[in-house]
Amino acid sequence: MTRETVHTWIFNGATFALAAVIPFSNRLTALCIILLALNWLAEGRLKMKLKIACKDPFTIVCLLFYLLELAGLLYTHDLRRGFYHAQTEASFLVLPLIYGSPFSGRKLIVRKALVVFCAAVFLSSLYCVCLGVIRFLHTGDISFLFYHTLVSPINQHAVYFSIYTFICMACLSDLLKTTRSGRMAVLITLLLVWFSGLLFLLRSKMVMCVTLLYACFQLVSIFIQRGSFRRRAVFPACIIFGMLAALLTSNPFSRQLEELRGNNFKVLEVQRFDPGDYFNEVQLRILLWKFSVGILNDAHCWLFGASPGDAQERLNGKIVSHNMYTGVPGTADNGFLDYNVHNQYLETLLRSGLAGLFLLLCILFFAFRNAVRARDIVLCSVLFVFACVFCTESVLERQFGIVPFFFFTCLLMPKSDGQKSPDKEEICRRS
């Protein structure tokens, strides 16, 4: 077995392992990334790899974004928190470098990695639903089958798991177009039905809206093609019907939407609350957004932000100064303390200023541009769901969001020049 074969096996195995553990464990994902990075360094030919990376605008803006995050250490008052963010966000640089480098069998690797990820999400969700049903039967509490409580047995977040579920649906829908086996088509359809039901249980309104748009797009694109493809229109049509039924009938999801109507935005004008005051999802998010803008104004740090290390502490200061609920001292209940901004664009603006927001938008722009050029519907779907969820969640502040975003974006993304990556033998000849 040659040295090149060993590195290829390690790369393939670590990629499949990373796809498998993303829904389960942050620690295991970190170990897989470390193994990929060590293998990338041990392969050698760093000069060739870096030369290729320097020609890719996406990798360049990822590098600049990470360097800007590191620069925040120079003017932070909390080095511990700053180093934590620098460590957590290393995937901004590591994954684009690893998956931007040429390797053989790219299409085969991508396809298998997506299948492994879908299997991992299915098995983890099956475990959570079965456990939720058992708990419901024992207690009669239906909340065990919904939202954060549903995925709490695997220490997951409902919104992030909703994103994983949507990615699986996009991958399986694309796979359904190319499969020629009747049994495989039935299996994929059953998995799509499962994931559709799972989205309803997870109750992420933004992801469900994106799924509805995706189903409408699929339905239109299918009917534009020839009649032989129309049988595949049944599933997206069922998704649209199911979503509309969930909105128009009385159920936990529609009742949750009903609670968000008639928001009293006068709370934004209040300078001091009572700790017992209740805020719904919309009110709380808008308050946090108002606080972040206030911090930027007070500190005059619009250009480079309050630094990744200080941003959360300053936000906590706003929460305390407005007398919001801060939990019970000496317990794990921190109330609203340590809540992030719940908007990735504003979170980046608060932490890294206009410079950071510009680089984040550049990351999305170059990723979308390459996806559109390659006409890759899966990559476009992945990017679109993340870009939308960025509006309501600070996704790139945790490994739950950072690793999937860069893993799938970098794995699926073609070269920016539209050319196929040369295989390793060709690189050897060139070097």
C-alpha positions in Angstrom: 0.0 0.0 0.0 1.5 3.3 -1.1 1.8 6.4 1.0 -0.8 8.2 -1.2 -3.3 5.3 -0.7 -2.9 5.6 3.1 -3.6 9.3 3.0 -6.6 8.8 0.8 -8.0 6.1 3.1 -7.5 8.4 6.1 -9.2 11.3 4.3 -12.1 9.2 3.2 -12.6 7.6 6.6 -12.3 10.9 8.5 -14.8 12.5 6.1 -17.3 9.7 6.6 -16.8 9.7 10.3 -17.3 13.5 10.4 -20.5 13.2 8.4 -21.7 10.5 10.9 -20.9 12.3 14.2 -22.1 15.8 13.3 -25.7 15.1 14.7 -24.3 13.4 17.9 -21.2 15.0 19.4 -19.2 18.2 19.2 -16.1 16.5 20.7 -16.1 13.7 18.1 -16.5 16.3 15.3 -13.5 18.2 16.7 -11.5 15.0 16.7 -12.4 14.2 13.1 -11.4 17.7 12.0 -8.1 17.4 13.8 -7.4 14.1 12.1 -8.3 15.6 8.7 -6.0 18.5 9.4 -3.1 16.3 10.5 -3.5 14.1 7.4 -3.6 17.3 5.2 -0.3 18.4 6.7 1.3 14.9 6.5 0.5 14.6 2.8 3.0 17.3 2.1 3.0 19.5 -1.0 1.8 22.4 1.1 3.2 24.9 -1.4 1.0 23.5 -4.1 -2.1 23.3 -1.8 -1.7 26.9 -0.6 -1.2 28.1 -4.2 -4.5 26.5 -5.1 -6.2 28.0 -2.0 -4.9 31.5 -2.9 -6.7 31.3 -6.2 -10.1 30.5 -4.6 -12.0 33.7 -3.5 -14.1 31.7 -1.1 -11.1 30.4 0.8 -9.5 33.8 0.8 -12.5 35.5 2.4 -12.8 32.7 5.0 -9.1 33.2 5.9 -9.6 37.0 6.2 -12.7 36.5 8.4 -10.8 34.2 10.7 -7.9 36.6 10.9 -10.3 39.4 11.8 -11.6 37.2 14.6 -8.1 36.6 15.8 -7.3 40.4 15.6 -10.1 40.9 18.2 -7.8 39.4 20.8 -5.7 42.5 20.5 -8.4 44.8 22.0 -10.5 42.4 24.1 -10.8 42.6 27.9 -11.6 38.9 28.2 -8.8 36.9 26.7 -10.3 33.6 27.9 -13.5 34.1 26.0 -11.7 35.5 23.0 -9.4 32.4 22.8 -12.5 30.2 23.1 -14.1 31.8 20.1 -10.8 31.6 18.2 -10.6 27.9 18.9 -14.3 27.2 18.1 -14.1 29.1 14.8 -11.0 27.4 13.5 -13.2 25.5 11.1 -13.7 28.8 9.2 -10.1 28.2 8.0 -9.4 24.5 8.4 -12.3 23.0 6.4 -12.0 25.3 3.4 -8.3 24.4 3.2 -8.8 20.7 3.6 -11.7 20.3 1.1 -10.5 23.0 -1.2 -7.4 20.9 -1.9 -7.5 18.4 -4.8 -8.2 14.8 -4.0 -9.2 11.8 -6.1 -12.7 10.3 -6.2 -14.4 13.6 -5.3 -17.8 12.8 -6.6 -17.8 9.4 -5.0 -16.7 10.8 -1.6 -19.4 13.5 -1.7 -22.2 11.1 -2.5 -21.2 8.6 0.2 -20.7 11.3 2.8 -24.2 12.6 2.2 -25.6 9.1 2.5 -23.7 8.6 5.8 -25.0 11.9 7.1 -28.6 11.1 6.2 -28.3 7.7 8.0 -26.9 9.4 11.1 -29.7 12.0 11.3 -32.3 9.3 10.7 -30.9 7.0 13.4 -30.5 9.8 15.9 -34.0 11.2 15.2 -35.5 7.7 15.5 -33.9 7.3 18.9 -35.2 10.6 20.1 -38.8 10.0 18.8 -38.9 6.5 20.3 -37.7 7.9 23.7 -40.1 10.8 23.4 -43.0 8.3 22.8 -42.0 6.3 25.8 -41.8 9.4 28.0 -45.2 10.6 26.7 -46.8 7.2 27.5 -45.4 7.3 31.1 -46.2 11.0 31.9 -48.9 12.1 29.4 -46.7 15.2 28.7 -46.8 15.8 24.9 -43.9 18.2 25.1 -41.5 15.3 25.1 -42.3 14.9 21.4 -41.6 18.5 20.3 -39.0 21.2 19.9 -35.9 21.2 22.2 -37.2 18.5 24.5 -37.4 16.1 21.6 -33.6 16.2 20.8 -32.4 16.8 24.4 -31.4 13.1 24.8 -28.6 13.7 22.3 -27.8 17.2 23.6 -28.9 18.8 20.4 -30.7 22.1 19.6 -34.0 21.9 17.8 -33.2 24.6 15.2 -29.8 23.1 14.3 -31.3 19.7 14.0 -34.0 21.2 11.8 -31.3 22.4 9.5 -29.7 18.9 9.5 -33.1 17.5 8.6 -33.6 19.9 5.7 -30.2 19.1 4.3 -31.1 15.4 4.4 -34.4 16.1 2.5 -32.5 18.1 -0.1 -29.9 15.3 -0.6 -32.5 12.6 -0.8 -34.7 14.6 -3.2 -31.7 15.0 -5.5 -30.8 11.3 -5.1 -34.4 10.4 -6.0 -34.0 12.1 -9.4 -31.1 9.8 -10.4 -32.1 6.4 -8.9 -33.3 3.8 -11.3 -34.2 1.1 -8.7 -37.8 0.9 -7.7 -37.0 -0.4 -4.2 -34.5 2.4 -3.7 -37.0 5.0 -4.8 -39.5 3.6 -2.3 -36.9 3.7 0.5 -35.9 7.3 -0.3 -39.6 8.3 -0.4 -40.2 6.8 3.0 -37.2 8.6 4.5 -38.5 11.8 3.0 -41.8 11.3 4.7 -40.0 10.6 8.0 -37.9 13.8 7.7 -41.0 15.8 6.8 -42.8 14.7 9.9 -39.6 15.3 12.0 -39.6 19.0 10.8 -43.1 19.4 12.1 -42.0 18.0 15.5 -39.0 20.2 15.7 -41.2 23.3 15.0 -38.5 25.5 13.5 -40.7 28.1 11.7 -37.9 29.4 9.6 -36.8 26.0 8.4 -40.4 25.0 7.7 -40.8 28.1 5.5 -37.7 27.3 3.6 -38.9 23.7 3.1 -42.2 25.0 1.8 -40.3 27.3 -0.7 -38.1 24.4 -1.7 -41.1 22.1 -2.3 -42.7 24.8 -4.5 -39.5 25.2 -6.5 -39.2 21.4 -6.9 -42.8 21.1 -8.0 -42.4 23.9 -10.6 -39.1 22.5 -12.0 -40.5 19.0 -12.2 -43.5 20.1 -14.3 -41.4 22.2 -16.6 -39.6 19.0 -17.6 -41.1 16.1 -19.5 -44.1 14.1 -18.4 -42.0 11.1 -17.3 -40.8 13.1 -14.4 -44.3 14.1 -13.1 -44.6 11.1 -10.9 -41.9 12.6 -8.8 -44.1 15.6 -8.2 -46.2 13.7 -5.7 -43.8 14.2 -2.7 -43.3 17.9 -3.0 -47.0 18.3 -3.6 -47.6 16.4 -0.3 -45.1 18.6 1.5 -47.0 21.7 0.4 -50.3 20.2 1.3 -49.0 19.1 4.7 -47.5 22.5 5.5 -50.7 24.3 4.6 -52.7 21.8 6.7 -50.4 22.4 9.7 -51.0 26.1 9.3 -54.7 26.0 8.9 -55.6 23.4 11.5 -55.3 23.4 15.3 -52.1 21.8 16.3 -49.0 22.6 18.4 -47.3 24.3 15.5 -50.2 26.5 14.5 -50.9 27.4 18.1 -47.3 28.5 18.5 -47.7 30.8 15.5 -50.9 32.1 17.0 -49.0 33.2 20.1 -46.7 35.3 18.0 -49.5 37.5 16.7 -50.3 40.8 18.1 -46.9 41.5 19.5 -46.7 44.5 21.8 -43.6 46.3 20.6 -43.9 49.0 23.3 -41.5 46.8 25.3 -38.8 48.3 23.1 -39.3 51.7 24.7 -39.1 50.4 28.3 -35.8 51.3 30.0 -36.3 49.0 33.0 -38.3 45.8 33.2 -39.6 43.7 36.0 -37.6 40.4 36.3 -40.9 38.5 35.9 -41.8 40.1 32.6 -42.5 37.6 29.8 -41.1 38.1 26.2 -42.2 35.9 23.3 -39.7 34.9 20.6 -40.2 38.0 18.5 -40.0 40.5 21.3 -36.9 38.9 22.8 -35.1 38.9 19.5 -35.9 42.5 18.8 -34.8 43.5 22.2 -31.5 41.7 21.8 -31.0 43.3 18.3 -31.7 46.8 19.9 -29.2 46.1 22.6 -26.5 45.1 20.1 -27.0 48.3 18.1 -26.9 50.3 21.4 -23.6 48.7 22.3 -22.1 49.7 18.9 -23.3 53.2 19.3 -22.1 53.6 22.9 -18.6 52.1 22.3 -18.3 53.8 18.8 -17.0 50.5 17.4 -19.0 50.1 14.2 -15.9 49.5 12.1 -14.4 46.5 13.9 -17.0 45.7 16.6 -16.7 45.1 20.3 -14.4 42.1 19.8 -15.5 38.4 20.0 -14.3 38.3 23.6 -16.2 41.3 24.9 -19.4 41.2 22.9 -21.3 38.7 25.1 -20.2 40.5 28.3 -21.4 43.8 27.0 -24.7 42.2 25.9 -25.1 40.8 29.5 -24.5 44.3 30.8 -27.4 45.6 28.8 -29.6 42.8 30.1 -28.7 43.5 33.7 -29.1 47.3 33.3 -32.7 46.8 31.9 -33.5 44.6 35.0 -34.4 41.5 32.9 -34.5 38.1 34.5 -30.9 36.9 35.3 -31.7 33.5 36.9 -31.0 32.2 40.4 -27.5 32.8 41.8 -25.7 29.6 42.6 -27.7 27.5 40.2 -27.5 26.6 36.5 -30.4 29.0 35.8 -28.8 32.2 34.3 -32.1 33.6 33.0 -31.4 35.8 29.9 -27.7 36.1 30.7 -25.4 34.6 28.0 -28.1 34.8 25.3 -26.5 35.6 22.0 -28.0 38.1 19.6 -30.1 35.4 17.8 -29.2 36.9 14.4 -25.9 35.9 12.7 -25.6 39.1 10.7 -26.0 41.3 13.8 -23.9 39.0 15.9 -21.0 39.4 13.4 -21.6 43.1 13.3 -21.5 43.3 17.1 -18.3 41.2 17.4 -16.4 42.2 14.3 -18.1 45.4 13.1 -18.8 46.3 9.5 -15.6 44.7 8.4 -16.7 41.3 9.7 -20.2 41.7 8.3 -18.8 42.5 4.9 -16.6 39.4 5.0 -19.5 37.2 6.1 -21.6 38.4 3.2 -18.6 37.8 0.8 -18.4 34.2 2.1 -22.1 33.7 1.2 -21.7 35.5 -2.1 -18.8 33.4 -3.4 -20.4 30.2 -2.1 -23.7 31.0 -3.9 -21.9 32.1 -7.0 -20.1 28.8 -7.3 -23.2 26.8 -6.6 -25.2 28.6 -9.2 -22.4 28.2 -11.8 -22.3 24.5 -11.1 -26.1 24.3 -11.1 -25.9 22.3 -7.9 -29.4 22.4 -6.3 -28.2 20.6 -3.1 -25.5 23.2 -2.4 -27.9 26.0 -3.3 -30.4 24.6 -0.9 -27.9 24.2 1.9 -26.7 27.7 1.5 -30.2 29.1 1.3 -31.4 27.5 4.5 -28.3 28.7 6.4 -28.7 32.2 5.0 -32.3 32.3 6.1 -31.7 30.9 9.6 -28.9 33.4 10.0 -31.7 36.0 10.3 -33.1 34.4 13.5 -30.2 32.4 15.0 -26.5 33.1 15.7 -25.6 29.8 13.9 -21.8 30.4 13.5 -21.3 30.9 17.3 -21.4 27.1 18.0 -19.9 24.0 16.5 -23.4 22.7 16.0 -23.7 25.4 13.2 -20.1 26.1 12.2 -19.1 22.6 11.3 -22.1 21.6 9.2 -22.1 25.0 7.3 -18.4 24.7 6.3 -18.4 20.9 5.9 -21.2 20.7 3.4 -20.4 24.0 1.7 -16.7 23.1 1.2 -17.5 19.4 0.4 -20.1 20.2 -2.2 -18.5 23.3 -3.7 -16.8 23.0 -7.1 -13.7 25.0 -8.0 -14.4 28.6 -8.6 -13.0 28.5 -12.1 -15.4 25.7 -13.0 -12.5 23.2 -13.6 -12.3 19.8 -12.2 -9.7 19.2 -9.4 -6.6 17.4 -10.7 -6.0 14.1 -9.1 -3.0 13.4 -6.9 -0.9 11.8 -9.6 -1.2 14.9 -11.7 -0.1 17.0 -8.7 2.9 14.7 -8.2 3.9 15.2 -11.8 3.6 19.0 -11.6 5.6 19.2 -8.4 
